[in-house]
Amino acid sequence: MMFLSTRPIQEGTHLEFRLFLKERPIQFTAQVVWTKEQPNLDRREPVYATGLRFNVITQEDITLLLMS
């Protein structure tokens, strides 16, 4: 999974997420495996793409994420 942030997040950082998809909460933990600065033409501050590797997530939640 990848998301955008206004701050870089150090590789190896463990994160906990709670997302609401189709009015259902999805909770998972993931580890940052890469962070890369992206061009940001709309703002002055940089934007960082951050790649994650799931640590704890159910197969049902993975399916929901893929279908969203």
BABA-311584 format. One record per residue: residue number from 0; y, z, x of N, C-alpha, C in turn; residue in three letters. Coordinates in steps of 0.2 Angstrom, whole numbers. Each point is the difference from the previous one (the first is absolute). Layout:
<pts>
PT   nr   n_yy   n_zz   n_xx  ca_yy  ca_zz  ca_xx   c_yy   c_zz   c_xx  rest
PT  NUM      Y      Z      X      Y      Z      X      Y      Z      X   ALA
...
</pts>
This chain:
<pts>
PT   nr   n_yy   n_zz   n_xx  ca_yy  ca_zz  ca_xx   c_yy   c_zz   c_xx  rest
PT    0     -6      0      4      6      0     -4      6      0      5   MET
PT    1      6     -3     -3      6      0      4      5      2     -5   MET
PT    2      5      3      2      6      2     -3      7     -1      4   PHE
PT    3      5      0     -3      7      0      4      3      6     -1   LEU
PT    4      4      2      6      3      6      0      7     -1      4   SER
PT    5      4      5     -1      7     -1      4     -1      4      7   THR
PT    6     -5      3      1     -1      3      6     -7     -2      3   ARG
PT    7     -1      0      7     -6     -1      3     -5      6     -1   PRO
PT    8     -6     -1     -1     -5      6      0     -5     -1      6   ILE
PT    9      0      5      4     -5      0      6     -7     -2     -2   GLN
PT   10     -3     -4      4     -7     -2     -1     -4      7      1   GLU
PT   11     -5      0     -4     -4      6      0      2      5     -5   GLY
PT   12      6      0     -3      2      4     -5     -5      0     -6   THR
PT   13     -1      6     -3     -4      0     -6      4      1     -6   HIS
PT   14      0     -3     -5      4      0     -6     -4      1     -6   LEU
PT   15      3      4     -5     -3      0     -6      4     -3     -6   GLU
PT   16     -3     -4     -4      3     -4     -5     -2      2     -7   PHE
PT   17      4     -1     -5     -1      1     -7      4     -6     -3   ARG
PT   18     -4     -5     -3      3     -6     -3     -2      0     -7   LEU
PT   19      4     -2     -5     -1     -1     -7     -1     -7     -1   PHE
PT   20     -6     -3     -1     -1     -6     -2     -3     -1     -7   LEU
PT   21      3     -4     -5     -3      0     -6      0      7     -4   LYS
PT   22      5      4      2      0      7     -3     -5      4      2   GLU
PT   23     -4     -1      6     -5      4      2      2      2      8   ARG
PT   24     -1      6      1      2      2      7     -6     -2      5   PRO
PT   25      2     -3      6     -5     -1      5      3      4      6   ILE
PT   26     -5      4      3      2      4      6     -5     -2      5   GLN
PT   27      3      0      6     -4     -2      6      4      3      6   PHE
PT   28     -4      0      6      3      1      6     -2     -6      5   THR
PT   29      5     -1      4      0     -6      5      3      2      6   ALA
PT   30     -2     -4      5      3      1      7      4     -6      2   GLN
PT   31      5      1      3      5     -6      2     -4     -3      6   VAL
PT   32     -1     -7      0     -3     -3      5      5     -5      4   VAL
PT   33      5     -2     -3      5     -4      3      7      1     -4   TRP
PT   34      6     -1      4      6      0     -3      4     -6      4   THR
PT   35      3     -4     -4      4     -6      3      7      0     -4   LYS
PT   36      5     -1      4      7     -1     -3      0     -7     -3   GLU
PT   37      3     -1     -6      1     -6     -3      7     -2     -1   GLN
PT   38      1     -6      0      7     -2     -2      3      2     -6   PRO
PT   39      6      2     -1      2      3     -6      7     -3     -1   ASN
PT   40      1     -6     -4      6     -3     -1      4      3     -5   LEU
PT   41     -3      4     -5      4      3     -5      4      7      2   ASP
PT   42     -2      3      5      3      6      2      1      0      8   ARG
PT   43      4      5      2      1      1      7     -5      4      3   ARG
PT   44     -4      5     -3     -5      4      3     -6     -4      1   GLU
PT   45     -4      1      5     -7     -4      0     -5      2     -5   PRO
PT   46     -5     -4     -1     -5      1     -4     -7      0      4   VAL
PT   47     -4      4     -1     -7      0      4     -5     -1     -5   TYR
PT   48     -5     -5      2     -6      0     -3     -5      4      3   ALA
PT   49     -4      4     -4     -5      5      2     -7     -2     -2   THR
PT   50     -4     -1      4     -7     -1     -2     -4      6      0   GLY
PT   51     -5      1     -5     -4      6     -1     -7     -2      0   LEU
PT   52     -4      5      2     -7      0     -1     -2      6     -5   ARG
PT   53     -3     -1     -5     -2      5     -5     -5      5      3   PHE
PT   54      1      6     -1     -5      5      3     -4      3     -6   ASN
PT   55      4      2     -6     -4      3     -5      3     -4     -7   VAL
PT   56     -4     -4     -3      1     -3     -6     -6     -2     -4   ILE
PT   57      0      0     -6     -6     -2     -4     -1     -7     -1   THR
PT   58     -6     -3     -1     -1     -7     -1      4     -2     -6   GLN
PT   59      0      4     -5      4     -1     -7      7     -1      2   GLU
PT   60      3      4      4      7     -1      2      2     -6      4   ASP
PT   61     -5     -2      4      1     -6      4      0     -6     -4   ILE
PT   62     -4      0     -5      0     -5     -5      6     -1     -4   THR
PT   63      3      6     -2      6      0     -4      6     -3      5   LEU
PT   64      0      2      6      5     -2      5      0     -8      0   LEU
PT   65     -6     -2      1     -1     -8      1      1     -4     -6   LEU
PT   66      0      3     -6      1     -3     -6      7      0     -2   MET
PT   67      4      4      3      7      1     -1      5     -5      3   SER
</pts>
